[in-house]
Amino acid sequence: MADPPSYQSQENMYHLYILLNEAGTRTYTGVSDDIDKRLKEHNAGKVLSSRPYRPHKVIYTQTVTTLREARQQERYYKSATGRRRLKDLLLSKQ
């Protein structure tokens, strides 16, 4: 089995990430400077809001240079418009 892609951060880079649970029913949107580490925390149950829906996999990432920009993108994907775009993105991958 091939290793999953590594999303380890380059210096001073931030990543918007979107997770999907194994059942395909819940997404989680967040920001991190190390997505691999953050995914492990989600799957270990250390994140209360995503704990009941484990395990997760990364379905989308976006790398930006500032935390402010990453937070803006996170806010967008949590909005109604962003959720619709995410839904379209998920449907196009099927």
N, C-alpha and C positions, 0 to 999 in steps of 0.2 A: 504494500500500500504506500502511496506517495505521501510525503510529509505535507501538511497544510502550508499555505503560503505564509511567510513571515512578514509581519507588519511592524517590526521593530522600528522605532523612531530614529530619524536622523536628528542631529543636534538642532534644537530650537524649532522642531516641527511638531505640529499637532494634527491629530487625526479625528475626524468625525467618523463614527462607526455606527452601523445599524446591524443589530442581531435579530435573528429569527429563531424561535424555539423549534424543537424537533417536530412537534405536531403541526407546525406551520400556521399557528393561530395567533401568535403574539410577536410583536417586534419591540425592540428596546433601542433607543437612540441615545448616544452619549459621545463624550469627547475624552481623549486620552493622548498621552505622549508615547504610550506603549500598548498597542492593541492586544498583542499576544498575552501580556501579563493581565490586562483587564478582562479578556475573555476567560482566562483561568479563574479569576476571581468570581465572575458571573457563574461559571459552571460549578464552582466549589460552594456556591450558596452564600457568598459573602456580601452580595448585593440584595438587600431585602426586597426591592420592588421586582426583581426578576427571578428570585429564588423559586417560587412555585411553578415556574414554567421551564425549568431546566430540562435537558441541556440546550445550549444555544450554538449557533454557528454564525460567522460573519457573512453578511450578504452584500454589504456595501461599505466602501470606505472612500474618504476624500481627505487628502492631505493639504494643509494650509500652513502658512508661516507664523501666524499669530493666534494666541488663545482667543482673542476677541473675535476674529474671523470664524474660528471653529465654533464658538458659542452662537454666533449669528446663524450659521448653517444648522446647528442643532435646533435652534428656535424655529427655523424655517421648516425642518422636517417634522417638527411636532405640531405645526399649524395644520389647518384643514387642507390648504393648498399643497403643502409638503407631503401630507399623508396620501393625497390623491396621486401625486407624482410617484411616491414610493409604491403605491398599489400598481400603477401602470408599469413601473420598472419590474416589479415581481411577476406580473402577468406576462411581460415580454420575455422573461427568462424561462418560462415553462414551455 
